[in-house]
């Protein structure tokens, strides 16, 4: 696979699984911090302030819409490099038609996710955790649903859906590792692949500087 996108729910252990798989496959793990560095490297010096503005995920003025458009260009530049695992950022929605990109969703039952987040010690009470998990789900859902044709919680948008309430995270990592190593899958004639992407050389250079040439 040229790239793997992972959409995950808070408390599903998706981040941990992504880190394990990236390490095993020798892929570069791309998260929001990586994206931020690319924005800044390219010249969006005020990205962090705008990104952290209340309501960014749900409500878009023209400036934020421009940033999301540029976010999509960054995702394409990252995937065109190959051997990357992209965490979140709606990657699955814009890359779903590419035959050499594996789109994965990692989820778990709400009660289990709440327990896991609570056990991390980040919150003082279960009620605070429940509110935080619901709000996190809402922000991710609003962002994807408002910017793409695909729905954030639509299983049909993914090639693989893993529920860590039923599948041990280690087993999930094993399956993703095996899927990532598949290189001999024949694509139907005329399939769209990441090789067809046209990437701005200046943006590609910014990505290379952040990820390392």
Residue pairs with C-beta under 8 A, 6 or more apart in sequence:
1 100
1 101
1 102
1 179
1 180
1 182
1 183
2 79
2 82
2 83
2 98
2 100
2 101
2 193
2 194
3 78
3 79
3 82
3 83
3 84
3 85
3 86
3 95
3 100
3 101
3 102
3 194
4 21
4 27
4 84
4 85
4 86
4 101
4 102
4 103
4 104
4 176
4 179
4 180
5 85
5 86
5 91
5 92
5 95
5 101
5 102
5 103
5 104
6 14
6 17
6 18
6 85
6 86
6 87
6 88
6 104
6 105
6 106
7 14
7 88
7 91
7 92
7 103
7 104
7 105
7 106
7 140
7 152
7 158
8 14
8 15
8 17
8 18
8 87
8 88
8 105
8 106
8 107
9 106
9 107
9 108
9 113
9 136
9 137
10 113
10 117
10 132
10 133
10 136
10 137
11 108
11 112
11 113
11 114
11 115
11 116
11 117
11 133
12 106
12 107
12 108
12 113
12 164
13 106
13 108
13 116
13 164
13 169
14 87
14 106
14 164
15 31
15 87
16 169
17 106
17 162
17 164
17 169
17 172
17 173
17 176
18 29
18 85
18 87
19 29
20 169
20 170
20 173
21 27
21 85
21 173
21 176
21 177
21 180
22 28
22 29
22 85
24 173
24 177
25 83
25 85
25 177
25 180
25 181
26 83
27 83
27 84
27 85
27 180
28 83
28 84
28 85
28 211
29 84
29 85
29 87
30 78
30 84
30 85
30 86
30 87
30 211
31 87
31 88
32 87
32 88
32 89
34 210
34 211
35 71
35 74
35 89
36 47
36 48
36 51
37 210
38 74
38 78
38 206
38 207
38 210
39 47
39 67
39 70
39 74
40 47
40 48
41 206
41 209
41 210
42 70
42 202
42 203
42 206
44 67
44 70
47 67
50 56
50 63
50 64
50 67
51 67
53 64
56 64
57 139
57 140
57 142
57 143
58 138
58 139
58 142
58 143
58 146
60 68
60 146
60 147
68 147
71 89
72 94
73 200
73 203
74 203
74 207
75 86
75 89
75 91
75 94
75 95
76 94
76 197
76 199
77 199
77 200
77 203
77 204
77 207
78 84
78 86
78 207
78 211
79 86
79 91
79 95
79 98
79 101
79 194
79 197
80 194
80 197
80 199
80 204
81 204
81 207
81 208
81 211
82 194
88 140
90 143
90 144
90 147
90 148
90 152
91 103
92 103
92 104
92 105
92 150
92 157
92 158
93 144
93 147
93 148
93 149
93 150
93 157
94 148
95 101
95 103
96 103
96 150
96 157
97 192
98 192
98 193
98 194
99 187
99 188
99 191
99 192
99 193
100 187
100 193
100 194
100 195
101 194
102 159
102 160
102 179
102 180
103 157
103 158
103 159
103 160
104 158
104 159
104 160
104 161
104 162
104 176
105 155
105 157
105 158
105 160
105 161
105 162
106 162
106 164
106 172
107 161
107 162
107 163
107 164
108 116
108 163
108 164
108 165
109 163
109 165
110 133
112 164
112 165
113 133
114 126
114 129
114 130
114 133
117 123
117 129
117 132
117 133
118 126
118 129
123 129
123 132
140 152
141 151
141 152
141 153
143 152
144 150
144 151
144 152
145 151
145 152
150 157
151 157
155 161
160 175
160 176
160 179
162 172
162 175
162 176
164 172
167 175
187 193
